Amino acid sequence: MSQPSAVGPVDVLTTDSDAARAALRRLRAEVAKAVVGQDAVVTGLVIALLCRGHVLLEGVPGVAKTLLVRAVAAALDLDAKRLQFTPDLMPGDVTGSLIFDPRTAAFTFREGPVFTNLLLADEINRTPPKTQSALLEVMEEHQVSVEGVRRPLPAPFIVAATQNPVEYEGTYPLPEAQLDRFLLKLAVPLPNRDDELGVLRAHHAGFDPGDLAAAGIRPVAGAADLAAARHAVRQVQVSEGVFGYIVDLCRATRTAPALELGASPRGSTALLNTAKAWGWLAGRDYVTPDDVKAVTRATLRHRIRLRPEAELEGVTADGVLDSVLGTVATPR
């Protein structure tokens, strides 16, 4: 997933839309003050914000997954909370629970960290599935139900979760139902040599990952900008040819020989929404097939499941998706 650029004729868009796009571009530039060389991942986080979706960041320890999310939160004028997922974490530690108050002799609800705008679920796959499932209702319905009472979460709300690769010691695979609730799964790669040199120079100059304010990160976009941007993305036009292309791509995953599980209709709608956001960020009010291709990996890689024999042969989800993109006819 690479950062979009405005290519070809740019349609005349509303002033609010242009201002919102400019604010989100400033957000990307602001995050770059703290995180070097992860422009594609930052763009993915922006797309998740535009689509009211959640994002799962996967990478080895030490590639700035947590710092990246914290920097995005700092650049947005939104409330953010961090929750460190550990093996002994309980569901009530995530959503909140009823606490007995001896002064009133009654139970009162104490809100958990999910009652925020941006929840950083750090190392989400280091807690057992029982606790992971506490996020199912939260991510799908943006509410918490305790003792039959529904409590809505603040708006906007997004979960940005980080996880280590599943082969690392002390990790639990995320339940498929929860994986499907993530709009995007973004791979956070190791930096190239030049970027790693930039990281060393920044630390040598006194950069402190725990003090983002000292790094110069300031709020450059807020709830109003996000609302305007989301409204503009909803207005992005999609042709019948692109509709058919998205459906054909997802249907092709369901018959791919290397897969035992292909993308569901939820995957199709997710691909539509992310392609609209990508096209809007590129300065257009319509979606092209190239927009769809650009977001296919990040949108579908966690919604498909490889056959065991394919995994043994070294086949990857991204490899299968690349094959699908190469075989499904692109509309003119």
Secondary structure, DSSP 8 states (H G I E B T S, - for coil): -------S------HHHHHHHHHHHHHHHHHTTTS-S-HHHHHHHHHHHHTT--EEEE--TTSSHHHHHHHHHHHBTS-EEEEE--TT--HHHHHEEEEEETTTTEEEEEE-TTSSSEEEEETGGGS-HHHHTTHHHHHHHSEEEETTEEEE--SS-EEEEEE--TTSTT-----HHHHTT-SEEEE-----HHHHHHHHHHHHTT--TT-TTTTT----B-HHHHHHHHHHHHT-B--HHHHHHHHHHHHHHHT-TTEEE---HHHHHHHHHHHHHHHHHTT-SB--HHHHHHHHHHHHTTT-EE-HHHHHTT--HHHHHHHHHHHS----
